[in-house]
Every structure is written in structure tokens, then in C-alpha cells.
């Protein structure tokens, strides 16, 4: 079983030996061995004790029916289930930060092509805004533990498109393209204008005034000094609870620094937006996410804000595998992983609880005058959380478009 061997090989020697001894001690099927190895990899990342070191072997070995492996597995599953279902406890968790700082940036000569948001096609299982994507930079120097970008590109190299101005100049866009995001393959402002990206995007936005260019960031880098951007460039920040920023979004700016940078964008004459995403179900989540909302309301008025989206942790199978193999200390997989539209996420009820808390923490003025949406979520969550829903993705997309352009027009 290559997946099992690969995973076991990724363990430090001591843990590898103890898992192999367990497999000699009790009889397990190959799929049970894989389950045990995956869960042991998770425990190591969560800095929780290995179940192999704490199992009650006297009780398991006292069984007379010869099904000791089953007894072990039953107790192991109960142990894992408890950890996954409870709110994640970060109080004594201090992860060692993976030094992904040692990246190298290469200018690469490739054309800019437009892509689409990674929601399943047609949005039967998720309600999707059909964002068009553009990747002038590929890979990121931040180190968020849940990041899917890290799973796609080489860990050591960041690619910036060479002669971006010329590439954007010759880019043909279809009449159905109205909303392009640059934050899917990297952080949109992390490198500022070092490779001419922001200047080129500004010229592109000026030329295509019927297109909204959305930049998405967790950076505190000031890209507003001596730079002016057209009104159809919208600067958005992903915001999270301070505990999650500190323990899972390594090397990124603090919540206050992100808000401060968003204020600079607003003061510089651009609309801003916020992605309260990915929400994590941890001990203290209610108070910390309420505080995020309070900070938004204390620093901005509804006229400043184009959109606010809410979303949570979602993993594809390949990202799950990558996270388990890299062994970085993180608790993002300490969740009740539930199948969700071909990926894995929290159960719907947990999402409903988290998203509702955030939405209901906003004042009436903000709720009525800002476009709120759920990002890549099950359509059944919209009505209970936001009090509205769409029958199809197209309706969602068109409503978003109307709101965005009406906000842009209102700007003086
Ligand atoms: S900022 Fe975005 S792209 Fe960069 S590591 Fe974090 S999640 Fe990944």
C-alpha cells in the first residue's frame, strides 16, 4: 500500500518504530493501518500525545475473543472523535513556525491566462460567485498552515510574471468577465509593486472600467504611499480571530495591522472588502469573532465597504495528504472532517452556528448596506444564516455585480 508506506516514512524514526511495533502486536487490515497512520500523523501535528503511548493495553490484551486489534481501534476512534468534535483548544498550543522564509523569487516569461474559482462546476453543491482568477504571482511567502496554494507550487520558489504590463496589454477578455481576483495563487499585495504588478493592474483596470479587479491580502505592506488606483480596484483583506492569526497564519500581519492597511486603502480612495475566512471552531471563537466585527464597524462605514464574505476551513484530499506528510505543527485538521462537495470541512450545523454569529454581530446599517455572502458554501446555509438565498449561481453572480457597481458609482 504505497500511501501507507509513504505516510509512515514521513514519521520521525521513534514514532515510525512504535507504529510498526503496534502493527506487529495486533492484527489490522491494510485500510485500518492507513486510518491509524493518518490519525497518528494528525496527533503529532496537533501536539497531542500519540494514542500508542497512552492506550490501555491491559484492558485490550485481557480480551479472550482474539479481536484485540478491533478493541484497540474502537478506543482509538473514541479518543480521536472526542478531540475532533470539541472546540479546538489553542490555549497551550505553541507551534514551531515552519521557516518558509527561505524562498527564492524568479521572474518567469509566461502569458497571463484567466481561470475560474475552484468551486465545483455548476455550483450544484456550493453556491459560487463565478469569480474569474488571474495569477500574476504564483506561490506565497506567508505560511498559513491550511494553505492550499502551498500544495500546488514548489515550496522554495515564487514566480512573478515577467513584463506583466505587456502581458496584460495583450490579454483578451470575454464579455462575460466582470470580476477578476488576483488572490488565489498568492497574496495580492505581499510583493507590492516590486515586479510592476500593481502598476500594470492599475493600467489594466483603467482600460477595463467595466471589470472589478479584486485584490486579496493578509499583508500590512503599505502599497498606498504615492500610488493611486482606479476606483474599480477593490482591496480586500482576509480577517480572522487573533488566536488563529497567531497560531495558524504564520508571518502574516496582525488583525490590527490588516485593518490599518485597509484604512489606508480607503483613505487613498478605494473601496475595501473583508473575507472573514477561514473561520475556525475553537475555544473562545465567539468572543474573538465578535471582536473582529467590532473592529470593522469601529474603523469603517458601510459606504467604504464593497463586500464581506464569510467562510471556513475546506480541504481537498490532496491538501489533506500534503498537510499530513509535511508534519508541520498545526491544529487545522483537529476538526470534525465531514465530506462537503468533494472536499472536507466542518458539519453543516457547526458552520451555521459560526456564520450566524458573525453575521448577527453586524449592525442593521452594515447588514443593509453591504453585500454579504457565503464563500464556496452549501446553498442550504444561505437562508438560515443570511436570510436570503439564490436559486442558481448566475443569480448570485448578477446580484453581486449589481451591488459592486452601485458601490463604485456612489464613490465621489
Ligand atoms: S496568505 Fe494566502 S496564499 Fe499566502 S500562505 Fe496564507 S493562505 Fe496561502
Boltz pocket constraint, residues with backbone or C-beta under 6 A from the ligand:
constraints:
  - pocket:
      binder: B
      contacts: [[A, 139], [A, 140], [A, 141], [A, 142], [A, 143], [A, 144], [A, 146], [A, 147], [A, 148], [A, 149], [A, 150], [A, 183], [A, 184], [A, 185], [A, 186], [A, 187], [A, 218], [A, 252]]
      max_distance: 6.0
